[in-house]
């Protein structure tokens, strides 16, 4: 990618010497509050609210357009900064008009919600009423894999704007600038890699089981992909394990068996005490025999003799156990390093390095180990290249910094080899609060019965060891790969993360098969997920939300908010260590269902009696940073 950017820059430089003087120019520079040039800022020229031209600022923060004379609106946006729109910018014939701007730091990106209709103003969701029905969004969803693929290819690129000015995506027209465009208006510069540039969304099909995944199954939208890879995620059973005081029991072994004793699935409980069990996951025929569950802790077996399906609720089990949790956290980064990742891998490396450091600062009392697996394909320099799980984080960081994209050539890559290396060759902790494998890729695995068998074997083992698979889909991903990644997340109690077009980095990203989702900086999203996977209630029954310390300042005590009870029925209390800007509760589809503006220090009671049972995210905005925690709402 660096070589391509060099050639593009050289071409622009040479062309500028020989190009005639441009007429009717609009130029300028975009800077931050301190006066530093913002590289890769989005600049859009609009006329009557329709996009006329768009570009990204170059290495000096500069932009340049050739326009017809007239009045325009110019909009400036950059990740982590408040979007600014200037009205009535006049461009006169044979003159150069100049508009220089400075953008102020802000948190507008976290307020962007993408729906089936495009971008949505989050201010619509700030009432304290019940969450609106999403039935209408299901109706809008494509009814076939082919139509999903077609709509994804035709969908306009979402435009990142200030949440106060978000419009329907259909109101904007994307302008693809060809490589042979005239100098000065053609080739956008890509910003230098630094943390916080890539944007992403997350969708958890487990949390949206009844109102999303079940519909997909009923509509037949997943049939072709289930048959292609031999994954049939239909028969799900959820175990919720706590002690007699309601404290979640983490890392207990949960097994799904027939009444005759045949083992069907094995998993570990997570930091909330939850385990996901599956029947006939790799079999197109459903398991029709009666099923039961066994939970093992400290060599003692506890039985749930009759199970209800996940669509009917949790299978709760309370046992006599101490209030304690493991302190180990294992994280493996499995990254596609083939040539097709060249447009994003340098940015991803920067994001991963940032996430590693921030995750450790966020929970300093936990014992983190990190490992990596970079993979390519047969015939390349290597198939997999790994660094083992280790508490020596600087060694892991140094290993990541040495990697680069290369090889590949055909679309499928050795995904199965990467999983085999990550799951079977890494030395995962015997006892852990969380084990996570982030799988970063932009291509599907090879096809074949032996490949499918390898994938199934790795996923079964990941579930048995309690390793959450969290795929991160980069540009170039296809619909079949998206669903395979969703299968991975479902089977291992993980989630599905996907890069979006909002950053302007890399190629076109596939429109995800979701209802609503929030757009976040990738590094913040990953830190949020790690924090959610490693947070656990105190012995007093209170859940914690940690406030991240500023890495530029001297280390100090880690401040935290407490919320309880969790699970909650009609209300819960949120204890804040100081006044904050806002507290927002989002449902599993990313919809804001509650919001407190400027809540005070101390206890704040939030009523939730009208919310449906399920998982919700509490997000606290303080000094431009968003901290989050998980809340479970139960009924009955």
C-alpha positions as CSV (number, residue, x, y, z in Angstrom):
1,X,0.0,0.0,0.0
2,X,2.8,2.4,0.8
3,X,4.3,1.8,-2.6
4,X,0.9,2.5,-4.3
5,X,0.5,5.7,-2.2
6,X,4.0,6.8,-3.2
7,X,3.3,6.3,-6.9
8,X,0.0,8.1,-6.6
9,X,1.7,11.0,-4.8
10,X,4.5,11.1,-7.4
11,X,2.0,11.1,-10.2
12,X,0.1,14.0,-8.6
13,X,3.3,15.9,-8.0
14,X,4.5,15.5,-11.6
15,X,1.1,16.3,-13.1
16,X,0.9,19.5,-11.1
17,X,4.0,20.8,-12.9
18,X,2.4,20.4,-16.3
19,X,-1.3,21.0,-15.6
20,X,-2.8,24.3,-16.7
21,X,-4.0,26.8,-14.1
22,X,-7.3,25.7,-12.8
23,X,-10.3,28.0,-12.8
24,X,-13.1,28.3,-10.3
25,X,-11.1,26.6,-7.5
26,X,-12.2,26.0,-3.9
27,X,-9.2,25.2,-1.7
28,X,-8.3,25.2,2.0
29,X,-6.8,23.5,4.9
30,X,-8.4,21.5,7.7
31,X,-6.7,21.7,11.2
32,X,-7.5,20.7,14.8
33,X,-7.8,23.2,17.6
34,X,-4.0,23.3,18.1
35,X,-3.4,24.1,14.4
36,X,-2.1,20.7,13.4
37,X,-3.1,19.6,10.0
38,X,-5.8,16.8,9.9
39,X,-4.7,14.2,7.3
40,X,-7.5,12.3,5.7
41,X,-10.4,14.6,6.8
42,X,-13.5,14.2,4.8
43,X,-14.5,17.3,2.8
44,X,-17.8,17.3,0.9
45,X,-19.2,20.0,-1.4
46,X,-23.0,20.0,-1.5
47,X,-25.5,22.0,-3.6
48,X,-29.2,21.9,-2.5
49,X,-28.2,19.2,0.0
50,X,-26.9,16.8,-2.7
51,X,-23.2,15.9,-2.8
52,X,-21.4,17.5,-5.7
53,X,-17.9,16.4,-5.0
54,X,-16.0,14.8,-2.1
55,X,-12.4,14.1,-1.2
56,X,-10.0,13.6,1.7
57,X,-7.4,16.1,2.8
58,X,-3.8,15.3,1.8
59,X,-0.7,15.0,4.0
60,X,-0.7,18.7,4.6
61,X,-4.4,18.8,5.5
62,X,-5.2,20.5,2.3
63,X,-8.1,19.9,-0.2
64,X,-8.8,21.3,-3.7
65,X,-11.9,21.3,-5.9
66,X,-12.7,22.6,-9.3
67,X,-16.4,23.8,-9.3
68,X,-18.8,25.7,-11.5
69,X,-19.6,29.2,-10.2
70,X,-22.3,29.3,-7.6
71,X,-23.2,28.9,-3.9
72,X,-22.4,25.7,-2.1
73,X,-22.4,24.1,1.3
74,X,-19.1,22.6,2.5
75,X,-19.0,19.9,5.2
76,X,-15.9,18.9,7.1
77,X,-15.7,15.6,9.1
78,X,-13.0,13.7,10.9
79,X,-13.1,10.7,13.3
80,X,-13.3,12.0,16.9
81,X,-14.1,15.6,15.9
82,X,-17.3,17.5,15.7
83,X,-18.5,17.8,12.1
84,X,-18.7,21.3,10.7
85,X,-20.9,22.5,7.8
86,X,-20.4,26.0,6.3
87,X,-23.3,27.4,4.3
88,X,-23.3,29.8,1.3
89,X,-19.7,29.3,0.2
90,X,-19.4,31.4,-3.0
91,X,-17.3,30.2,-5.9
92,X,-16.7,32.9,-8.5
93,X,-15.6,32.5,-12.1
94,X,-11.8,32.6,-12.7
95,X,-11.1,33.1,-9.0
96,X,-9.8,30.9,-6.2
97,X,-12.1,30.7,-3.2
98,X,-10.4,29.5,0.0
99,X,-12.1,28.1,3.2
100,X,-9.8,27.1,6.1
101,X,-11.4,25.4,9.1
102,X,-10.5,24.1,12.5
103,X,-12.4,21.2,13.9
104,X,-13.1,20.7,17.6
105,X,-12.7,17.4,19.4
106,X,-15.9,15.7,20.0
107,X,-17.6,12.3,20.5
108,X,-20.1,12.5,17.6
109,X,-19.0,9.2,16.1
110,X,-20.3,7.2,19.0
111,X,-23.8,8.8,18.3
112,X,-24.0,7.4,14.7
113,X,-26.5,4.7,14.2
114,X,-26.9,2.8,10.9
115,X,-30.4,1.4,10.2
116,X,-31.8,-0.5,7.2
117,X,-32.5,3.0,5.8
118,X,-29.0,4.5,6.4
119,X,-27.8,6.8,9.0
120,X,-30.1,8.0,11.7
121,X,-30.1,11.0,14.1
122,X,-29.6,9.5,17.6
123,X,-31.5,12.4,19.1
124,X,-34.7,10.6,18.0
125,X,-33.9,8.0,20.6
126,X,-33.4,10.2,23.6
127,X,-36.9,9.9,25.1
128,X,-37.4,7.9,28.3
129,X,-40.2,5.8,26.8
130,X,-40.1,2.2,25.8
131,X,-38.0,0.9,22.9
132,X,-39.9,1.1,19.6
133,X,-40.7,-2.1,17.8
134,X,-38.2,-3.3,15.2
135,X,-40.7,-5.2,13.2
136,X,-40.6,-2.6,10.4
137,X,-36.8,-3.1,10.1
138,X,-37.3,-6.8,9.6
139,X,-39.6,-6.1,6.7
140,X,-37.0,-4.0,5.1
141,X,-34.3,-6.7,5.3
142,X,-33.5,-8.6,2.1
143,X,-35.2,-11.9,1.7
144,X,-32.4,-13.8,-0.2
145,X,-28.7,-14.1,-0.2
146,X,-28.6,-12.8,-3.8
147,X,-30.6,-9.7,-3.0
148,X,-28.4,-9.0,0.1
149,X,-25.4,-9.2,-2.2
150,X,-27.0,-7.0,-4.8
151,X,-28.2,-4.4,-2.3
152,X,-24.7,-4.4,-0.6
153,X,-23.1,-3.7,-3.9
154,X,-25.5,-0.9,-4.8
155,X,-25.8,0.7,-1.3
156,X,-24.4,4.3,-1.1
157,X,-21.4,4.9,1.2
158,X,-22.6,6.2,4.6
159,X,-21.5,9.7,5.4
160,X,-20.2,10.5,8.8
161,X,-21.8,13.6,10.2
162,X,-22.5,15.3,13.4
163,X,-25.4,13.6,15.2
164,X,-27.4,16.8,15.2
165,X,-27.3,17.0,11.4
166,X,-27.6,13.3,10.3
167,X,-29.8,12.8,7.3
168,X,-31.2,9.8,5.5
169,X,-28.4,8.1,3.6
170,X,-30.5,8.2,0.5
171,X,-30.2,12.0,0.5
172,X,-26.5,11.8,-0.5
173,X,-24.8,10.6,-3.7
174,X,-21.4,8.9,-3.5
175,X,-18.9,10.3,-5.9
176,X,-16.3,7.7,-7.0
177,X,-13.3,9.6,-8.2
178,X,-11.4,7.7,-11.0
179,X,-7.7,7.2,-10.9
180,X,-7.3,9.1,-14.1
181,X,-9.1,12.2,-12.7
182,X,-7.6,15.6,-13.3
183,X,-4.9,16.7,-10.9
184,X,-6.1,18.4,-7.8
185,X,-9.5,16.8,-7.6
186,X,-8.9,13.1,-8.1
187,X,-7.0,10.9,-5.7
188,X,-7.7,11.2,-2.0
189,X,-4.8,10.8,0.2
190,X,-5.0,8.1,2.9
191,X,-4.1,9.3,6.4
192,X,-1.0,8.0,8.1
193,X,-1.8,5.0,10.3
194,X,-2.6,5.9,13.8
195,X,-5.1,4.6,16.4
196,X,-8.7,5.7,16.2
197,X,-9.0,6.0,12.4
198,X,-10.7,2.8,11.5
199,X,-14.5,2.7,12.2
200,X,-16.5,-0.4,12.9
201,X,-19.8,-1.8,14.2
202,X,-20.7,-4.8,16.3
203,X,-23.7,-7.2,16.1
204,X,-24.3,-9.9,18.6
205,X,-26.7,-12.5,17.2
206,X,-27.0,-14.2,20.6
207,X,-28.4,-11.0,22.1
208,X,-30.7,-10.6,19.1
209,X,-31.8,-14.3,19.0
210,X,-35.6,-14.0,19.1
211,X,-36.0,-10.8,17.1
212,X,-33.4,-11.3,14.5
213,X,-31.7,-14.7,14.1
214,X,-34.9,-16.7,14.5
215,X,-36.4,-14.6,11.7
216,X,-33.4,-15.3,9.5
217,X,-33.8,-19.0,10.1
218,X,-37.5,-18.8,9.4
219,X,-37.0,-16.8,6.2
220,X,-34.4,-19.2,4.9
221,X,-31.8,-16.5,4.5
222,X,-29.1,-18.7,6.1
223,X,-30.0,-22.0,4.4
224,X,-27.4,-21.8,1.6
225,X,-24.6,-20.8,4.0
226,X,-25.5,-23.4,6.6
227,X,-25.2,-26.1,3.9
228,X,-22.0,-24.6,2.4
229,X,-20.1,-24.8,5.7
230,X,-22.0,-27.4,7.6
231,X,-23.1,-25.1,10.5
232,X,-26.7,-25.3,11.7
233,X,-27.1,-22.9,14.7
234,X,-30.8,-23.6,15.5
235,X,-31.0,-25.6,18.7
236,X,-29.5,-23.3,21.4
237,X,-29.7,-23.8,25.2
238,X,-28.4,-21.1,27.6
239,X,-27.2,-21.9,31.1
240,X,-27.0,-19.1,33.8
241,X,-24.9,-20.2,36.8
242,X,-24.7,-18.2,40.0
243,X,-24.1,-19.0,43.7
244,X,-26.8,-18.7,46.3
245,X,-26.2,-15.0,46.6
246,X,-26.6,-14.3,42.9
247,X,-22.8,-13.9,42.2
248,X,-22.0,-15.2,38.7
249,X,-19.8,-18.3,38.6
250,X,-17.2,-18.0,35.8
251,X,-15.2,-20.7,34.0
252,X,-17.3,-23.7,35.1
253,X,-17.7,-26.6,32.7
254,X,-21.2,-26.9,31.1
255,X,-22.1,-30.0,29.1
256,X,-25.2,-30.8,27.0
257,X,-26.2,-34.4,27.0
258,X,-29.0,-36.7,26.0
259,X,-30.8,-38.5,28.7
260,X,-28.8,-41.5,27.7
261,X,-25.5,-39.8,28.5
262,X,-24.3,-38.9,25.0
263,X,-22.2,-35.7,25.0
264,X,-23.5,-33.2,22.4
265,X,-21.7,-30.0,23.4
266,X,-19.3,-28.6,26.0
267,X,-18.6,-25.0,27.0
268,X,-17.4,-22.8,29.8
269,X,-19.4,-20.2,31.7
270,X,-18.3,-16.6,31.0
271,X,-17.9,-13.7,33.4
272,X,-21.7,-13.3,33.7
273,X,-22.1,-17.0,34.5
274,X,-23.6,-17.7,31.1
275,X,-22.8,-20.7,28.9
276,X,-24.1,-21.4,25.4
277,X,-24.9,-25.1,24.5
278,X,-25.8,-26.4,21.1
279,X,-27.5,-29.5,19.8
280,X,-26.9,-30.7,16.2
281,X,-24.7,-27.7,15.4
282,X,-23.0,-29.6,12.6
283,X,-25.9,-31.8,11.6
284,X,-28.7,-30.7,9.2
285,X,-31.1,-32.9,11.1
286,X,-32.3,-31.6,14.5
287,X,-31.7,-33.5,17.8
288,X,-35.1,-34.8,18.8
289,X,-34.3,-36.8,22.0
290,X,-34.8,-35.2,25.5
291,X,-31.8,-33.3,26.6
292,X,-30.3,-32.3,30.0
293,X,-27.3,-30.3,31.2
294,X,-24.5,-31.0,33.6
295,X,-22.4,-28.3,35.2
296,X,-19.1,-29.1,36.8
297,X,-17.3,-27.0,39.4
298,X,-14.4,-28.1,41.6
299,X,-15.1,-31.8,40.6
300,X,-18.7,-31.6,41.7
301,X,-21.5,-32.2,39.2
302,X,-24.8,-30.2,39.2
303,X,-27.6,-31.3,36.9
304,X,-30.4,-29.5,35.1
305,X,-32.6,-32.4,34.2
306,X,-34.9,-30.7,31.7
307,X,-34.0,-27.8,29.5
308,X,-35.9,-25.0,27.8
309,X,-34.8,-23.6,24.4
310,X,-33.0,-20.2,24.4
311,X,-36.1,-18.7,22.7
312,X,-38.0,-19.4,26.0
313,X,-35.3,-18.0,28.3
314,X,-32.3,-19.0,30.5
315,X,-31.9,-22.2,32.3
316,X,-30.9,-20.9,35.7
317,X,-28.9,-22.9,38.2
318,X,-27.9,-21.7,41.7
319,X,-25.2,-23.6,43.6
320,X,-23.3,-23.3,46.8
321,X,-20.0,-21.7,45.8
322,X,-17.6,-19.0,47.0
323,X,-17.6,-15.5,45.7
324,X,-14.5,-15.5,43.6
325,X,-13.4,-15.4,40.0
326,X,-10.3,-16.2,38.0
327,X,-7.9,-13.3,37.3
328,X,-6.4,-14.6,34.0
329,X,-7.2,-13.1,30.6
330,X,-5.9,-14.6,27.4
331,X,-6.2,-12.8,24.1
332,X,-5.0,-14.1,20.7
333,X,-5.0,-11.9,17.6
334,X,-5.4,-14.0,14.4
335,X,-4.8,-11.8,11.4
336,X,-5.0,-12.4,7.7
337,X,-1.7,-11.1,6.3
338,X,-2.2,-11.8,2.6
339,X,-1.8,-9.1,-0.1
340,X,-5.5,-8.3,-0.2
341,X,-5.2,-6.9,3.4
342,X,-2.6,-4.4,2.2
343,X,-5.1,-1.5,2.2
344,X,-5.9,-1.9,6.0
345,X,-3.3,-4.0,7.7
346,X,-1.0,-1.1,8.8
347,X,-4.0,0.6,10.3
348,X,-5.1,-2.6,12.0
349,X,-1.7,-3.1,13.5
350,X,-1.8,0.4,14.9
351,X,-5.3,-0.2,16.3
352,X,-4.3,-3.5,17.9
353,X,-1.3,-2.1,19.6
354,X,-3.4,0.7,21.0
355,X,-6.1,-1.8,22.2
356,X,-3.5,-4.0,24.0
357,X,-2.2,-1.1,26.0
358,X,-5.6,0.4,26.9
359,X,-7.1,-3.0,27.9
360,X,-4.3,-3.5,30.4
361,X,-4.7,0.0,31.8
362,X,-8.5,-0.5,32.1
363,X,-8.2,-3.6,34.4
364,X,-4.7,-3.4,35.9
365,X,-5.5,-6.1,38.6
366,X,-6.0,-8.8,35.9
367,X,-3.2,-10.9,34.5
368,X,-3.2,-10.5,30.8
369,X,-1.4,-12.7,28.3
370,X,-1.3,-11.9,24.6
371,X,-0.5,-14.1,21.5
372,X,-0.7,-13.7,17.8
373,X,-1.2,-15.7,14.6
374,X,-0.6,-14.2,11.2
375,X,-1.7,-16.3,8.3
376,X,-1.5,-16.4,4.5
377,X,-2.1,-19.4,2.2
378,X,-0.4,-22.4,0.6
379,X,2.4,-21.4,-1.7
380,X,3.1,-18.2,0.2
381,X,6.1,-17.4,2.3
382,X,4.3,-19.0,5.2
383,X,0.9,-20.4,6.1
384,X,0.9,-19.3,9.7
385,X,3.4,-17.3,11.8
386,X,2.8,-17.2,15.5
387,X,3.9,-15.7,18.8
388,X,2.7,-17.7,21.8
389,X,0.5,-16.5,24.6
390,X,2.7,-14.6,27.0
391,X,2.6,-12.1,29.8
392,X,5.6,-10.4,28.1
393,X,3.4,-7.9,26.2
394,X,6.3,-6.0,24.7
395,X,7.4,-9.1,22.9
396,X,4.0,-9.6,21.4
397,X,3.9,-5.9,20.4
398,X,7.3,-6.2,18.7
399,X,6.1,-9.3,16.8
400,X,3.0,-7.5,15.5
401,X,5.1,-4.5,14.4
402,X,7.3,-6.7,12.2
403,X,4.4,-8.2,10.2
404,X,3.3,-7.0,6.8
405,X,0.8,-8.0,4.0
406,X,1.9,-10.1,1.1
407,X,1.2,-13.3,-0.9
408,X,-2.3,-14.5,-1.5
409,X,-3.5,-14.1,-5.0
410,X,-6.7,-16.2,-5.0
411,X,-9.7,-15.1,-3.0
412,X,-9.9,-18.0,-0.4
413,X,-7.2,-18.1,2.3
414,X,-6.0,-20.5,4.9
415,X,-8.5,-19.5,7.6
416,X,-8.8,-23.1,8.8
417,X,-5.0,-23.2,9.4
418,X,-5.2,-20.0,11.4
419,X,-7.9,-21.4,13.6
420,X,-6.0,-24.7,14.1
421,X,-2.9,-22.7,15.1
422,X,-4.8,-20.4,17.4
423,X,-7.0,-22.9,19.1
424,X,-4.9,-26.0,19.3
425,X,-1.3,-24.7,19.4
426,X,-1.6,-21.7,21.7
427,X,-1.3,-22.7,25.4
428,X,-4.5,-21.3,26.8
429,X,-4.9,-20.8,30.6
430,X,-6.4,-23.7,32.5
431,X,-8.4,-21.2,34.6
432,X,-9.4,-17.8,33.1
433,X,-12.0,-15.1,33.5
434,X,-11.9,-14.7,29.7
435,X,-10.3,-16.3,26.7
436,X,-10.7,-14.3,23.4
437,X,-9.6,-14.9,19.9
438,X,-10.0,-11.9,17.6
439,X,-10.0,-13.2,14.0
440,X,-9.2,-10.4,11.5
441,X,-9.9,-11.3,7.8
442,X,-11.2,-10.2,4.5
443,X,-11.6,-13.5,2.6
444,X,-13.3,-16.8,3.1
445,X,-11.7,-20.2,3.8
446,X,-11.1,-22.7,1.0
447,X,-14.0,-24.9,0.1
448,X,-14.1,-28.6,0.7
449,X,-15.3,-31.3,3.1
450,X,-11.9,-31.5,4.8
451,X,-11.8,-27.7,5.3
452,X,-15.3,-27.7,6.8
453,X,-14.3,-30.6,9.1
454,X,-11.3,-28.6,10.3
455,X,-13.4,-25.5,10.9
456,X,-16.0,-27.5,12.9
457,X,-13.3,-29.2,14.9
458,X,-11.7,-25.9,15.8
459,X,-15.0,-24.3,16.8
460,X,-16.0,-27.2,18.9
461,X,-12.7,-27.1,20.7
462,X,-12.9,-23.3,21.2
463,X,-16.3,-23.7,22.8
464,X,-15.0,-26.5,25.0
465,X,-12.0,-24.4,26.2
466,X,-14.2,-21.3,26.7
467,X,-12.5,-19.3,23.9
468,X,-14.8,-16.6,22.4
469,X,-14.3,-16.2,18.7
470,X,-14.8,-12.5,17.7
471,X,-14.4,-12.1,13.9
472,X,-13.4,-8.7,12.6
473,X,-14.5,-8.5,8.9
474,X,-12.4,-6.1,6.8
475,X,-13.0,-4.8,3.3
476,X,-13.7,-7.4,0.6
477,X,-15.6,-9.8,2.8
478,X,-18.4,-11.6,1.0
479,X,-21.9,-12.6,2.3
480,X,-21.0,-16.3,2.7
481,X,-18.0,-15.3,4.8
482,X,-20.1,-12.9,6.9
483,X,-22.5,-15.7,7.8
484,X,-19.6,-18.1,8.6
485,X,-18.2,-15.5,11.0
486,X,-21.6,-15.2,12.5
487,X,-21.7,-18.9,13.0
488,X,-18.3,-18.7,14.8
489,X,-19.6,-16.0,17.1
490,X,-22.8,-17.9,17.9
491,X,-21.1,-21.2,18.6
492,X,-18.4,-19.8,21.0
493,X,-20.4,-17.1,22.8
494,X,-18.6,-14.4,20.9
495,X,-19.8,-11.6,18.6
496,X,-19.4,-10.2,15.1
497,X,-17.4,-7.1,14.4
498,X,-17.1,-5.4,10.9
499,X,-15.2,-2.4,9.6
500,X,-17.4,0.3,8.0
501,X,-16.9,2.8,5.2
502,X,-17.1,5.8,7.7
503,X,-13.3,6.1,8.0
504,X,-12.7,6.3,4.3
505,X,-9.8,3.8,4.7
506,X,-9.5,0.7,2.6
507,X,-11.9,-0.7,0.0
508,X,-15.6,-1.0,0.1
509,X,-17.0,-2.8,3.1
510,X,-19.9,-5.2,2.9
511,X,-23.2,-3.9,4.3
512,X,-23.8,-6.2,7.4
513,X,-26.8,-8.4,7.9
514,X,-28.1,-6.6,10.9
515,X,-31.0,-4.4,12.0
516,X,-29.5,-1.2,13.7
517,X,-25.9,-0.9,14.8
518,X,-23.7,1.8,16.2
519,X,-20.6,3.0,14.5
520,X,-17.6,3.3,16.8
521,X,-13.8,3.8,16.4
522,X,-12.5,0.2,16.1
523,X,-10.0,0.6,19.0
524,X,-12.8,1.9,21.3
525,X,-15.1,-0.9,20.3
526,X,-12.5,-3.6,21.0
527,X,-11.6,-2.1,24.4
528,X,-15.3,-2.0,25.2
529,X,-15.7,-5.7,24.2
530,X,-12.6,-6.8,26.3
531,X,-13.9,-4.8,29.2
532,X,-17.4,-6.4,28.9
533,X,-15.8,-9.8,28.7
534,X,-13.6,-9.3,31.8
535,X,-15.9,-7.3,34.2
536,X,-17.6,-9.2,37.0
537,X,-19.8,-8.3,39.9
538,X,-18.3,-7.6,43.3
539,X,-19.2,-9.9,46.2
540,X,-21.7,-7.2,47.3
541,X,-23.6,-7.9,44.1
542,X,-22.5,-4.7,42.3
543,X,-21.3,-4.6,38.7
544,X,-18.4,-2.2,37.8
545,X,-17.7,0.2,35.0
546,X,-14.1,1.4,35.0
547,X,-13.0,4.8,33.9
548,X,-9.9,4.6,31.8
549,X,-6.9,6.7,33.0
550,X,-5.4,9.2,30.7
551,X,-2.1,7.5,29.5
552,X,-0.5,10.9,29.2
553,X,-0.9,11.6,32.9
554,X,0.6,10.1,36.0
555,X,-1.0,6.8,37.0
556,X,-3.7,7.2,39.6
557,X,-6.4,5.2,41.3
558,X,-8.9,3.5,38.9
559,X,-12.3,5.2,39.4
560,X,-15.4,3.2,38.8
561,X,-19.1,3.4,38.6
562,X,-21.2,0.7,40.3
563,X,-24.7,-0.5,39.2
564,X,-27.0,-3.0,40.9
565,X,-28.9,-5.2,40.9
566,X,-27.7,-7.0,37.8
567,X,-29.8,-8.8,36.6
568,X,-32.5,-6.2,37.2
569,X,-36.3,-6.4,37.0
570,X,-38.0,-3.0,37.4
571,X,-35.1,-0.6,38.1
572,X,-31.4,-0.4,39.0
573,X,-29.2,2.0,40.7
574,X,-26.1,3.6,39.1
575,X,-23.5,5.0,41.5
576,X,-21.3,7.5,39.8
577,X,-17.9,8.6,41.3
578,X,-18.4,12.1,39.8
579,X,-20.9,14.0,37.6
580,X,-20.7,12.9,33.9
581,X,-22.0,14.2,30.6
582,X,-24.6,11.5,30.0
583,X,-25.6,7.9,30.7
584,X,-27.3,6.0,27.8
585,X,-28.8,2.5,27.8
586,X,-28.8,0.7,24.5
587,X,-30.7,-2.4,23.6
588,X,-29.0,-5.3,21.8
589,X,-29.9,-3.8,18.4
590,X,-28.0,-0.6,19.3
591,X,-31.2,1.4,20.0
592,X,-31.0,4.0,22.7
593,X,-33.9,3.3,25.2
594,X,-32.9,5.5,28.1
595,X,-30.8,8.6,28.5
596,X,-29.8,10.7,31.5
597,X,-28.3,14.1,30.7
598,X,-25.7,15.4,33.2
599,X,-26.4,13.0,36.0
600,X,-24.9,13.9,39.4
601,X,-22.3,12.2,41.5
602,X,-23.7,9.5,43.7
603,X,-26.7,7.1,43.2
604,X,-29.0,7.5,40.2
605,X,-32.1,5.3,39.9
606,X,-33.1,4.2,36.4
607,X,-36.5,2.6,35.9
608,X,-36.6,-0.2,33.3
609,X,-40.0,-1.8,34.0
610,X,-41.1,-1.5,30.4
611,X,-38.0,-2.9,28.8
612,X,-38.1,-6.4,27.3
613,X,-36.0,-9.2,28.9
614,X,-32.5,-9.3,27.4
615,X,-29.0,-7.8,27.5
616,X,-28.5,-4.0,27.4
617,X,-25.4,-1.9,27.3
618,X,-24.8,1.0,29.7
619,X,-22.6,3.7,28.2
620,X,-21.3,6.6,30.3
621,X,-19.9,9.7,28.5
622,X,-17.3,11.6,30.5
623,X,-14.7,14.1,29.2
624,X,-15.1,12.8,25.6
625,X,-14.6,9.1,26.5
626,X,-17.2,6.4,26.5
627,X,-17.1,3.7,29.2
628,X,-19.6,0.8,29.1
629,X,-21.0,-2.2,31.0
630,X,-23.5,-4.9,30.4
631,X,-27.0,-5.0,32.1
632,X,-29.3,-8.0,32.1
633,X,-33.0,-7.4,32.3
634,X,-35.2,-10.3,33.4
635,X,-38.9,-10.9,33.6
636,X,-40.9,-13.3,35.6
